[in-house]
Amino acid sequence: MEQIQKQKFYLNPPPSCLFNNTDHRTDLNGVDQLIVRRGQPFSISLYLRSGSYQPGISSLDFIAETGPQPSEQYGTRARFGVSPNIDTSTWSAAVTSPPGNTVALSICSSPKAPIGRYTLTLGQSGKIEFILLFNPWCPADEVYMDNEQNLAEYVLSQDGIIFRGSSKHPIPTPWNFGQFESGILDICLRILDMNPKCLRNPGKDHSGRRNPIYVTRVLSAMVNCNDDKGVLLGKWSDGYEGGVSPLFWRGSVEILRNWDTQACQPVRYGQCWVFAAVACSVSRALGIPCRVITNFLSAHDTNSNLVIERYVNEKGDSIQSREMIWNYHCWVESWMTRPDLKPGFDGWQASDPTPQEKSEGVYCCGPIPVKAIKEGELTFKYDAPFVFAEVNADIVTLMKKKDGSTSEVTTTGLVGQKISTKSVGSDTREDITHLYKYPEGTESVKHPSAVNCCIKKLCFSALHLPTFLNSCIISLCSICSNTL
């Protein structure tokens, strides 16, 4: 039996960033650093200091690490050797050249590996640093999207359209997402590093970056600055002294660079379409397919009853209330699977970086499957009731009379009009209202509007009751829905 020989080697030359980045569709970031996508092989060459590489006799060992506290337990450290063939389901390496003193290697990361900055240690001497991204071209990745036109639009396109205005007159607004501009990817990774979860427990946070659900939720919190060193400060009234009016922004690049160069101080100022656009830029930069959504006549429900309550006096003048109907509101959808939910809810997931209400104690929202909103699955993660109300809430107008009594009028079908996004491959508006809800008046057992308003309130109230009551009430709601 021949003894396995440990080889000493050095890189010859450094990994080809041009070849690898082009192959991994990251060359638009530049070719000054190695940027690859998970679950897809990349190439390096080694020069042996002595002898030659002999399959079955020579030995090459690799360690891939990410984060400040890499560990195999957290999945942020992987040790592997050379195999006869690449295994794209896990970290692996294979020799692709004939025996000799120069060894061409193909190395592949796991399609479930955390994204971020990596160091690949080659034996005892050589090291390679690279950035690993989500891979929507890889069938084993949770963000896999099987449509080249959609991938070109939702991952690779740096210019887009955001719709504003009104439901009667949607106005297309050009926006430069700029996810491949110089330095933007580094800034996006810094956003992840500055999130409070990372600052509290960096090992656990870096491990969580394998999961696009986790990353999307972090971005929803970090694009606003209400709880953290996030990117944007929102402002909806008075002037914009000390900053820039949200109306003046034309792209995400200047906003992200300002945040980075100003020691992570929030950029002033943003409103919904700016928050959404920046979140879209960061998501695309990290490899998550993403698009900006506009919901016309969008409800903001503050008291968790799926109803917008408006108070007026006898003259019909509005009395101040925190609940409102916006002319329009923007959020983002990100494409991914949802293994944490029952089958059938993969695909577009809505999340909202505009700070409106707290979720689990933080100003963030989502991701929640768009299909869950349509099907009225109000118990699904995350924040289904809030998003459901944005597109479905009834409006109750309460008139307060001088004698202290009140009268009530309920309006249905007004909220959630012309839900819009940019069409794939063109600047036209695509109406996706049908993805969020059934047509008003549709007789469908899955149509939330077909469920009596009191049943909807009961379902939602169940979310806040003790567990033993919660299961009973949700069961009651299911029975009622199935008998309509």
Summary of the structure (lengths in Angstrom):
residues: 484
radius of gyration: 25.8
end to end distance: 75.1
largest distance: 100.7
contacts: 1619
relative contact order: 0.10
helix: 26%
strand: 30%
